[in-house]
Amino acid sequence: MLVHGVTSSSRTWWRVGPELAGRGFRVLAVDLRGHGASPRAEAGLAVGDLADDVAGTVGGPVDLLVGHSLGALVALELVGRHPGFTRRLVVEDPPGASSVDWAGLAAGIEVDTARAVTDPERLRRDLAAANPAWPPGEAERRVADLADCDGRAIAAALRPGVAFDLPALLAAARLPVLMLLAEEALGSNLTGLDRKAAVEAVAEGATRVLPAGHSLHREALGPWLAALDDWLPG
């Protein structure tokens, strides 16, 4: 089961899904509440609410649960609330509580989701120029994600900050965990003391730092898959 990050959707896994299917998995990618094809929501956008939504999508257990960014927090919350839901967990560049400018992120979401509706082609060009490591077609999918999500509601939920304790969530995950981190200099959302505490908290797992920014599966699919392949047999 694949869980996307904020303002994204199941589309983000368009290359990951087939790769996992080729490794023998039956793959399900969800749209979180307020994102993609899921219903719009003025409330219920807290991490715990989203985790309960995902748990309700499939009764479990699943062999592998993967979450990116906000999706990583959702996945960690899910395994805490629903022990036994998954046998293994991959968290991709989860955010640190003090590593993210939540008000700035909220403002950017409002701007970008509006642009995705009013001027999608210019936004596509800007995204492609700003992210040269993205493969062809990624910018178009990102614009579609932004147009589909409930930008105002998501921004309102993020603006006061998101209450979570990433090290505690990681330490409580009593199952095999692979944490894939972006390089701090390239735009990781887990930096400084937040990063140090998170790495130390991965009690039953491994941490790999990949040569890319926050969206590792977009920018470094090859290293992403290689890290997964190296970890799965163990």
N, C-alpha and C positions, 0 to 999 in steps of 0.2 A: 504494500500500500504506500502510495506516494502523496505527500502533503506539501503543498506549495507555500511560498512566502507571501507577505503582505502585497496587495494590489496585483497579484499574479493569479494563476488558475492552473487547472490540470494541463493546459497547453504547454506549460513550461517544461514538461517532461517528455516532449515529443520525440526527443532522441534517446532519452534514458529508458523509456518504456520498452521500445523494441529491443534494446540491448539486453534488458533483464529478461524479456520473453525468450530471447535467444539462449539464455542461460537456464531456461527451464521454469521460470516463474510465470504464474498467471498474474497479470499486473492490473491493479486498479488505482487510478489517480483521481482524487476527490477535488471538488470545488468547495472551499470553505464558505460559510455563511457570508453573504454580502459580496461574494466574488464569483466570477465566471457565470455558470448557469444556475447557481444556487439562488434562493430567494434573497431579496434586499432586506435589510434589517436596520432599524434605528436603535435597537438594543440587542443584548445577547452577543456582543462581539468580544467579550472577555475571553482570555485564553481557556479558562475552564469550560465555558459554554461551547467553544469551538471543539475542544477535546471530546466533550460528550456527543456533539454532532458526528464526529468521525467514528467514535465507538459505535454509534447507532447505525452507521452505514453498513458495517459488516460486524457480525457477532463475534468474529474471531474464533480461534486464534489465527494470526497470520504468521508466515515464516519471517518476513522482513518488513519493518516499518521505517520509512525514510522521510525525514522532514527537513525543509530548507528554511532558515531564518525564523520568521514567525511560525512556520510549520514545524521547526525543530522544537520550539517551546510547546506547541500543541502536542507533539508526539511525546515529549517528556511528561507533560501533564497527564496525558492519556494513560501511559504505562503506570503512573503513580495511582491514578484513580481506578484503573482496571487491570490489576495484576494478571498476567497470563495472556493479555491481548496479543502480544507478539513475542516471538522467540529471540529476535535480534533487532537492534535499533541502530540506525545511522542518523546522526544529526549533522547537518551541513551548515557551517558558519552561523551558529546561534548568536543572537545579539547579547551583549552585556548590558546590564541595567544602567550603568553610567557611561557606556561606550557610544550611546546613540543620543543625538539631539532630537528628542521626541517632538518638541514643538516645531522644529525645522523640518523634520520628516513629514509631519502632518500638513504643514503649509505646502511642501513640495507635492504631496499627494493631491491636494486640492487643485493645484495649478496643472499638473500633468493629466489628471483625469478629465479636466475640462478641455485641455488641448486635444486630447485623444478624440473628443467629440467634435470640436469646432475646427481643428486644423490637423487632422491625422497625418497627412503626408509630410508636412513640415516637421512634426514630432518624430516621425519615422526617420527622416533624414538626420535629425539631431541625435537621436539614439544611436543610429548606425555610426555616425562620426565620433561620438563619445565612447563607443565600445567596439573598437576595431577587432577585438578577439572574438566577437560574436560571429557565429556562422551565418551564411545567407539565409534569409527568412526569419531570423530571430527578432529583428526589430519590428517586423510586421506583426508577429505574434504578441510582442510586448505591447504594442499600441492597442491591439484587440483586447488584451487583458485589462488595460487601463480604461478602455471605453466600457467594458462590461461591469467593472466593479463599482460599488457604491462609495465613491470617493469621499463625499461629505460625511457620511456616517463613520467610515473608517478613520478619517482624520479626526473627527470629534472624539472617537474612542482612544486615539493615540495621544492627543494633544496634552492631556494632563500627565502623561507618562504611563508606562505599563508596569504594574507591580508584580515582580517575580524574583526568585532567588535561584539563578542558574546553577551555581555550585550545589545547592541543596537538591535541586531536581536531578542533577547528574549523579550525585552520591546516592540518591534513593533508588536509582534505576538498577535493580538487582538482576541484570541480564547482560549478555554481551553487547557492548556499545562501541561503535566506531564514530569518532568525532573528526570530521573533515573541516579544517580551518583554512581560510584565505590568509594571505600574507598581510600583515598589518599595513605595510607601506603601499599595498595595492588596493586597500579599501575594505579590509575586514571589519565586520560589525562587532568584533570581540577583541578588545585591545587592553593594553596595560595590565592593571591589577585584576580587572575582570577576567582577562585571558588566563593569567597565572592561576587564579583560583579555580577556574573551570577545568583546566588541564589537570590540576592536582586532584580534582573531585571525581574524575573518571575512574572509578574503582575497579570495575569489571570490563575494561575495554582498552582501546588504543586511540591515539591521536595522530593524525597525519596533517601536515601543512602542505598545501598544494600551491603551485606557482601561478596564482590568479587572484582576482578580486572576489567580492562578496558572492557573486553568482557563479559558483564553481562549476556546476553542471552545464552552464552556458559557455563559460570561457575555457574550461579545461576538462572536457569530457573524457579524453584519453587518460589523463592521470586520475580522474575521479573513478573511472571503471577499474583501472589498475589497482588502486588502493582497495576497492571493494573486493576484487578477485583475490588479492593477497590476504585479505582478512577473513573472507567467508569460510575457507577450508578449516580454519581454526575453531 
